[in-house]
Every structure is written in C-alpha cells, then in structure tokens.
C-alpha cells in the first residue's frame, strides 16, 4: 500500500489514473465495490489532504474524463461516471478538506453525519412515502429474478421488514464509503509522511458530546415521535438513527 500511495503522489497524472482505474473496476465489477471505491476515494483523499482542494479538483476532473472514456461506450452515456463523482469522490474530497484544515478526524466524522442526514432529509422531501417506494422498487427487482414462488414470498416478507429502514441504510452506506476512502487516504499519508500517526489518531477518536446529545434526541424522536411529531418526522428520525448507529460502530472499532 505504501508503494501505491507513493505512486499517487508522484504526480497529477498518476493520481488521476489510479482513481479512474479503481473507479471503472467498481462500476464493472460491483462485487468488488467495497474495496475499489475505497481505493479510488483514497487516492482523491490523499491528494486533498496533502496538496489541497485545487489539486484535488484537477485529479477528480481528469479521473472523470478517464472513467467516461470507458463507461460511455459500454453504458451508452456518462451517467455512471457522474454518479461515481457525486457519491464517491466529491464526499471524500469534502471530508478530506475538513480534516486538512482542522486536523480533527472527529470533526470530519461529524460532517459525514451531516451529509448523510442531508441525504435522508432530501429523500424524504422528494418522496412522500420512502418505505413504500423502496418496497415497490425492490419487489419489482426480485420479481424479475428466477426465484420460485416460495422464494419470492420469503424475500417479500423480508422486504416488508427492511423497507422502513432502507433510506437510512442507503445514506449510511454512502457515508461509510466516503469515510473508508478518507481513512485510506489518511493512512497512506501517515505511511509516507508521518509513520504511526494514523494509528494514534484513530485510537483516540471521539465523536464528542454534541453527537451524543443529538443521538439521544433522535432516538427519542424515533421511539415516541409518531405520537407528538407525526409519522413522517418519526420516519426521518428512524433513518437518522440508522446513520448514527453506523457512525458509533466506527468509533467503537
């Protein structure tokens, strides 16, 4: 990994190529996405942490052009490349920029929670009943599969239980992907310029009292909000609670 980090820092073109290659692999081989998106986002994070937002913008733009050169002929349009920028590189760059200027991993994680919360609120604002929307979409997907009737019924019952939490799960997945990319970049930076620094930083990670107070409020709203706030706000609180559980699991590590 140190050699990969050193290659990224050799120059702008190398960083673009590495971010683009792993980005293309993540689009073509979804099973490898947890690894490839982390490495692709880590390249962007390392450049942002070490060289700042201007150099990161060059790398993101160059990597985007590289990914588009592959995906446009394969998928018939640039949508997949744009999605890669929107859900991987830009969030990672924002978090890395926060970490670069504050030298606070805790604050970077707090910003990640805010971004995930914005995703949750945005989905609830755009879709009147997100749980029903997820249920219909996932049901349509499984009905196109080759499962027998018993298998479809079993999965359908599972979807009934999972659908109310899907918005929070999706927001959490996006947040976790960005944080893994950030931490990969921070680890590489430590390997090259500050040996042992990442371990010390990670072991002392604390989200702080503000997130703790927020978590108590969100938990209360999730449990009792439907009586005082209505079903819609209670559903938002439940999705936000999923995000907070994931971020505390990361701190728990």
N, C-alpha and C positions, 0 to 999 in steps of 0.2 A: 504493500500500500504506500510505503514511503516513496518508492520509485514512481508510482502513478502520480502522487502529489507533486513530486519534483518535476515530472513531465508537464503537468498542468501549469506550473509556474515558470516553465522555460520560455513561454511566450503566448501571446493572444491566440494565435492560430492553433496551438496545441490544446489550449483550454476549450476553444470552440469545437474542435474535432472530438474531444473526449465527451463533452456534454452532448454533442449531436449523436455520436455513435451509441452511447448508452440510452439516449432518448429514443432513437429509432428501434433499438432492441426491445425497449419497454412497450412500444406500440405493436411490434410484430410478434412478440412472444409474451403475452400477458401473464403467463405463469411465472415469469422472471421479474415482474414489475417491482416487487418489494426491494429487490437488490439493485436493479438497473436504474430505477428512479432515484434511489438513494445515492448512487454513484454519479448520476448525471446532475442531480441537485447539489451534491457535494462539490463538484467542480465549480459550479456557479458560486456556492457559498465561500469556497476558498479564495476565489478571485475577489469577491466582495470584501471579505474580511481583511485581506492583505493589501488590496490596491484601490478599493473604494467603488462608489456607485458608477462612475463614468466608465471604468474599465469593465465592470460587470455588464453594463448596458451593451458595450461592444461585443462581449462574449455571447450574451443572450441573442442579440441580433444575428451574429454570424452563425451560431448554432441553429437558430430558427431557419435560416436560409438553407443550411445543410440538411436539416430534417425535411423541409419542404421539397427539396430536390429528390428525396426518396419517396415520401408519402403521397405527393400529388399524383405521380403516375400510378401508384398502387391503389390509392383510395379515391381517386378522381377529384380531389380538392384538398385545400390546405387546412381543413377543419381540425384534423387530428393534431397537426403541428401547433395550431393556435391553442388548442386545449392543453397541450403539453406546457406551453409557456404560461398559461393562465393558472394551472393548478400545481405546477412543479417549480419552474424557475423563478417566476415573479414572487411567490410567497417566500421561497428560500432567500431570495435576494433582500427582501424587506426585513426578514428576521436577522439575516447576517449584518445588514446595515445597522439595525438596532444594537446588536451585540458589539459591532465595531466601535460605535460611538459611546456606548455605556459601559462596556466590559462587564456586563451583567447577564449571565445566562438566565437567571430568574426573570428579569425584565423581558428578555426575548420570549420566554415561555408564556409570560402574561400577554404579550402582544399576540402570540399564536392563539391563545384562548379567545382574545377579542376578535381576531379574524374568523375563527371557527364560529363564534357566536354570531357574527355578521352573516355568515352563510346560513345558519339556522334561521335567523330572523328574515333574511331575504327569501328563503324558500317558503316560509310560512306566509310572507307577504304576497308572494306571487301565486301560490296555490292555496285555495280556500281550505282544502282538507288533504294535507300531505299524506296522512296514513292511508286514506282511500286511494290516492294517486299511486303511491308505491305498491299497494296491494294489487291494483289493476295492472300496473306495468309488469310486475314480477309474475303475476298469474298468466298474463299473455305470453311471457317468455317461456315459462315451463310448459304451457300447452303446446308449444311448437317443438318440444323435445320428444324423444322416443319412449318416454316412460309409460308403463301400463297404468290402468285405471287406479289400482291400489296405490301405486307410487305417486300419482298426481294428487290423490286425496290426502296422502300423508304430508306431502310438501305443501299443499293448500292449507292444511291445518297449522303448519309451522309458520306460513306467511301471515296468517291471522294474528299470531302472537308477535311476530317480528315487525310487521308493518308500522306500528305506532312509534317504533324507535329508529326507523330507517334514516330519517333526516339527521338525527344526532349521530348515527353510525357513519353516515357519509361525511358529515362535517368533521368528525373525529379522525376518519381515515385520511382526509386531506391534510388536517393539522399534523397528524403523526408523520405523514410522508414529508412534509416540509421540515419538521423537527429532525427527522432522521438525516435529511440532506444537510441541515445546518450542523448537526453534530459530527457528521462525516467530515465536512469542511473544517470544523474547529479541531477535530482530531488530527487531520492532515497538517493543519497549521502548526499544531503542537509538535508533531513529528519533525517538521522541518526547522522550526524556529524557537520552540520552547519545550524541549523534551520533558515529559511528565506533567506539563501544565494542564492538559485536558483532564487527566485523571483527578487531579486535585480539585479542579473546578467542578467536575461532575459529582464528586463525593460530597461536596459542601452545598449542593444545590438545594435551595429552599424557595418555595413559591411565595412565601410571605403571608402576612395576616390579611391583606386585602383580598386575596383569592380565597382564603379560609372563610372570611365573613360572607363573601359573595356566594360561596358554596352552600353555606347554611341557609341563606335567603332562597337560593334556587331550589334546594332540597325541600324547604317548607312550601314553596310555591308549587312544586311538583306533587307533593303529597296532599296538600289541602287547598291548592289554588282554584280547583274547579268549583269549590263552594263559595269563594269570595271573589275570584277574578274571572271565572268563566272557563269553559273547556278549551278555548283557543290559547289563552295565556298559560293555562296549565300544561298544554301540549308543548308549547315553546319551552317552558321550564323543564319538562322531562327531557327534551332533546338537549338542552344546555347541560343538564345533569350528566348525560352520557359523555359529553365533551370533558366535563370536569373530572369524571371518574378516570378517563384515559390519561389526562394530564397528571393526576395524582399517582396513577400507576407508574408513570415515567419517573416522577420524583421518588417513588418507593424503591425503584431499582438502585 
